[in-house]
Amino acid sequence: MRTSFSAARAAPGAGGERPPIGARSRLHSALRAAVAIGTSALIGCDAAPRAARPPDPAVEPSAAQASAPAGPVAELPASALPELDWLAGTWRGTLERAPRGGAPAPTIVVEETWLPGSGAALFGVNRAIGDDGRVRFEFLRIERCDQGGIAYIAMPGGGPATAFMLRSPAEANGRGAGRDGPPGSVEGHAIFENPEHDFPTRIEYRRSGETLVATISGEVEGRSVARSWTWRLVPPSER
């Protein structure tokens, strides 16, 4: 993945050591670029006219269907990735940046949401919201590959996608009372890797009850660097 993803995930937070000054400067420059990309995507800067396309009856309702009364709530198809269903939910935490020039330390709210598993993929989004209202975001999905294996695919700022492969499916099994048990009893662990990427080369999730820890790691200018975020499961009433 490109450095913009590195910056979006490598902002100083809990865990890991800080990269050297030169590396921090490079990452911070990329972070500013990532913020610009994210903001452009949010405000819809791409206003170029698009060619009309005919409706697809498989996914688009007819006029009669659109005006018909709503029926019962549709049931979602079963998930093809039940071993990762423990990721589902909205997870939220904060991180504080170092104060500058006597100003109060800015606080960033980081939130990651994974939809309940259904069909061939899991879908998620990560967003970081600063005190100044600036938002960085990342589209995420996890899917089973046709050629085998499970891929974690990240699109920082809605940009190009990069895949990280699940290292060992056996490590991704939910434990405890199971995925259908109370939230406080669910556990899970998954590691995704892409040794060809600049940073990170490894993404790890570990759930213990209502706490989810996300860690990215790799090398920056020959030094091992890790960043961790600890998030709590957000109750439906607070989403």
C-alpha positions in Angstrom: 0.0 0.0 0.0 1.1 3.6 -0.5 2.4 5.9 2.1 -0.9 7.7 2.5 -2.2 4.5 4.2 0.9 4.4 6.3 0.3 7.9 7.5 -3.4 7.4 8.2 -2.6 4.4 10.4 0.7 5.6 11.8 -0.4 8.7 13.7 1.2 8.6 17.2 -1.0 6.7 19.6 -0.8 4.1 22.3 1.8 1.4 21.9 4.9 1.0 19.7 7.9 3.3 19.5 8.1 6.6 17.7 10.0 6.5 14.3 13.1 8.7 13.9 12.6 12.4 13.1 13.2 12.0 9.4 10.6 9.2 9.2 8.1 11.2 11.2 8.5 14.1 8.8 7.9 11.8 5.9 4.8 10.3 7.5 3.4 13.6 8.7 3.7 15.0 5.1 1.9 11.9 3.8 -0.7 12.4 6.6 -1.5 15.9 5.3 -1.9 14.4 1.8 -4.2 11.7 3.2 -6.4 14.3 5.0 -6.7 16.3 1.7 -7.7 13.1 -0.2 -10.2 12.2 2.5 -11.8 15.7 2.6 -12.1 15.8 -1.2 -13.9 12.5 -1.1 -16.2 13.6 1.6 -17.3 16.9 0.0 -17.8 15.3 -3.4 -15.3 17.3 -5.4 -15.6 14.9 -8.4 -18.6 16.6 -10.0 -17.9 15.6 -13.6 -21.1 14.5 -15.4 -21.4 10.7 -15.7 -22.9 8.8 -18.6 -26.4 7.5 -17.9 -26.7 3.7 -17.5 -29.9 1.6 -17.9 -31.4 0.2 -14.7 -30.4 -3.2 -13.6 -33.6 -5.1 -12.7 -31.5 -7.4 -10.5 -30.7 -4.6 -8.0 -32.9 -1.7 -8.8 -36.7 -1.7 -8.1 -39.3 -0.9 -10.7 -41.6 2.1 -10.3 -44.3 -0.2 -9.0 -41.9 -1.8 -6.4 -40.6 1.6 -5.3 -44.2 2.9 -4.5 -45.3 -0.4 -2.8 -45.7 -0.4 1.0 -42.7 -1.7 2.8 -42.9 -5.4 3.7 -41.2 -7.2 6.6 -37.5 -6.6 7.3 -35.5 -8.8 4.9 -33.2 -11.4 6.5 -29.6 -11.1 5.6 -27.9 -14.1 3.8 -25.5 -16.2 5.9 -21.9 -15.0 6.1 -19.2 -16.8 4.1 -16.7 -15.7 6.7 -18.2 -16.8 10.1 -14.7 -17.1 11.6 -14.4 -13.3 11.5 -17.9 -12.4 12.6 -16.5 -11.3 16.0 -15.3 -8.1 14.4 -18.8 -6.9 13.8 -19.8 -3.7 15.7 -18.8 -0.1 16.2 -15.5 0.4 18.0 -14.4 3.8 19.3 -11.5 5.3 21.2 -9.5 8.5 21.5 -5.8 9.4 21.1 -4.1 12.6 22.2 -1.4 14.3 20.1 1.5 16.1 21.8 0.7 19.8 22.6 2.4 22.4 20.5 3.2 26.0 21.4 1.4 25.9 24.7 -1.9 25.0 23.0 -4.0 22.2 24.6 -3.2 18.7 23.3 -5.6 18.0 20.4 -7.8 14.9 20.8 -8.7 12.7 17.9 -11.7 10.3 18.0 -11.0 7.1 16.1 -13.9 4.9 15.2 -14.1 1.7 13.2 -17.3 0.0 12.2 -17.7 -3.5 10.8 -21.2 -4.5 9.5 -22.5 -7.9 10.5 -21.2 -10.7 8.3 -23.4 -11.5 5.3 -22.6 -12.9 1.9 -19.1 -13.2 0.6 -17.4 -10.3 2.4 -17.3 -8.2 5.6 -17.4 -4.5 5.1 -16.0 -1.8 7.4 -15.0 1.8 7.6 -12.4 3.6 9.8 -12.6 7.3 10.5 -10.5 9.7 12.6 -12.1 13.0 13.6 -9.9 15.8 15.0 -10.9 18.8 17.2 -10.8 21.0 14.1 -13.4 18.8 12.4 -11.0 17.4 9.8 -11.8 13.8 9.0 -9.6 11.0 7.6 -11.3 7.8 6.5 -10.6 4.4 5.1 -12.9 1.9 3.4 -12.2 -1.7 4.5 -13.4 -5.2 3.5 -12.5 -8.8 4.1 -13.2 -11.4 1.5 -12.4 -15.0 0.6 -10.3 -15.1 -2.5 -11.2 -17.2 -5.5 -7.6 -18.6 -5.5 -7.8 -19.4 -1.8 -7.1 -17.5 1.4 -8.8 -14.5 3.0 -7.8 -11.0 2.2 -8.1 -7.8 4.2 -8.4 -4.9 1.7 -7.9 -1.3 2.7 -8.7 1.8 0.6 -7.4 4.9 2.5 -9.4 8.0 1.5 -11.4 5.9 -0.9 -8.2 5.5 -3.0 -6.4 2.5 -4.5 -6.8 -0.8 -2.7 -4.1 -2.9 -1.0 -4.6 -6.5 0.2 -3.2 -8.1 3.3 -3.6 -11.9 3.5 -4.9 -13.7 6.7 -1.8 -15.4 8.0 -3.5 -18.4 9.5 -7.3 -19.1 9.4 -7.0 -21.1 12.6 -6.1 -17.8 14.5 -9.3 -16.1 13.3 -11.8 -18.3 15.2 -14.1 -16.5 17.7 -13.8 -18.1 21.1 -15.5 -17.9 24.5 -19.2 -18.2 24.4 -19.1 -17.8 20.6 -20.2 -15.1 18.2 -23.8 -15.4 19.3 -23.0 -15.0 23.0 -23.1 -11.8 25.0 -20.6 -9.2 23.8 -18.5 -9.5 27.0 -17.9 -13.2 26.3 -16.7 -13.0 22.6 -13.0 -13.3 21.8 -11.0 -13.4 18.5 -7.6 -12.9 17.0 -6.6 -12.3 13.4 -3.3 -11.3 11.7 -3.1 -10.1 8.1 0.2 -9.6 6.3 1.7 -8.1 3.1 5.5 -8.2 3.2 5.7 -6.3 -0.1 4.0 -3.2 1.3 6.1 -0.3 2.6 4.3 0.3 6.0 2.6 -1.4 7.6 3.3 -5.0 6.6 1.2 -6.5 9.3 -2.3 -5.7 10.6 -3.6 -7.4 13.7 -6.9 -7.4 15.5 -7.5 -8.9 19.0 -10.8 -8.9 20.7 -11.4 -9.6 24.3 -15.0 -9.1 25.3 -16.0 -5.5 24.6 -12.5 -4.4 23.8 -10.8 -4.5 20.4 -7.1 -3.8 20.0 -5.9 -3.0 16.4 -2.1 -3.0 15.8 -0.1 -2.2 12.7 3.6 -2.8 12.4 6.5 -2.9 10.0 9.7 -1.1 9.3 10.4 2.6 8.7 13.9 3.4 7.5 15.2 0.1 8.9 13.6 0.4 12.3 10.7 -1.7 13.7 7.7 0.5 14.3 4.3 -0.5 15.8 1.1 1.5 16.5 -1.8 0.2 18.6 -5.3 1.5 19.1 -7.6 0.3 21.9 -11.3 0.7 21.2 -14.4 -0.1 23.2 -17.6 -1.6 21.7 -20.2 1.2 21.3 -23.7 0.3 22.6 -26.4 0.7 19.9 -28.0 3.5 21.9 -24.8 5.6 21.6 -24.0 5.1 17.9 
